[in-house]
Amino acid sequence: MIARLWKGWTTLENADAYESLLRETVLPGLQHINGYRGGYIMRQDGNEEVEFAVLNLFESLEAVKTFAGPDYTVPVFEPEARRLLAKVEPIARHYEVKSAP
């Protein structure tokens, strides 16, 4: 299994809207991808910004490429996400999962 980890930051004002977008649109939209195994939304509220880490699980690197394309380290965004995010990590990181619950 492959874990795809990516981080982005929002303003305090946009944090709830971004979280809702992830919960209601982004993660459910990935369910149609063959080999997608679910995901996690992690949020850390700061004094001036909110950091999100999104971890998606895929059964293989080929499944990741189905989602992200051949240059799979490039983050994939919904158009609405670009409006809500203040800054983004320029690459998505991929890890081979060695142990899972």
N, C-alpha and C positions, 0 to 999 in steps of 0.2 A: 504494500500500500504506500502511496505517496501523499505527504502532507504539503499543501501549498499555503505558505504564510505570507501575508502582506499587511502593511500598516498604513494608516492615513490619519490625518488630524482635521478636526472641525473647530469652528468657533463654538463657544458655549451655546449661543443662540441656535446653531444648526445641528447640534448633537442629537437631539431627540428625533428630528426629521431624518437624519442619516441612519440612525439605528432602525427606525421604522422601515426605511427603504430596504435596508439589508434583510430585515426580518420578513417583510411582506412581499418583496419583489425579487431581490437578488437570489437569496438562498432557495426559495421555492422554484425559481426559474431554472436552477441548475439540476433539478430532479430529473429532467428529460434527458440528460447526458448519460449515455451508457458508460458505466464505470464510476459515476459519482456516488460517494458513500456518505455524504452529509457534511455539515460544517458547524463551526463555532464562531460566535461573535463575542469578542472580548472588548470591554470598554474601561478606560481609566479616566475619570474626570479630574482635571487639574484646575488651578485657579484661573488660568487664562485661556486654556484650550482643552479639548477632549481628544484623547488618543484611542483609536480603534485598531485592534489586531483581528484579522479575519483568517481563520484556519479552515481550509476546505480539504476534504479527504477524497482521494481518487484511487481506484484499484490499480492503476498503472500510469506510467508517464504518457502512454498513448492516449489515455482518457483525459489527462491534463491538456494535451495538445488538441484534442477535440474541442475542449472549452476555450483555450487561449490561443490556439494557432501554433504554427511551427516555431515562432519566436516566443516560446511559452514563458520566458522570464519577464516579459513586458506585462504590467498590470492591465486588467480588463475592467472598464468602468461602464456603468449605466450613464447615459447623458445627464440624468438628474444628480448622480453622485458627483460629477465634476463641478456642478454648481454649489454643492453643499460642502465639499472638502476644501480646506484652506491650504493644506500641503499634503504631499503624498510621497511615499517611499518609491523610488524610481524602478525598483525591481521586485518581483515576487520571488521568494525563496522556496526551494523544494527540498524536502527531507524524506528519506526512506524511513518508514515507520517500523521500528524494531519490536515494539511492545505496545499493546493497546488494551484498554479495559475489556 
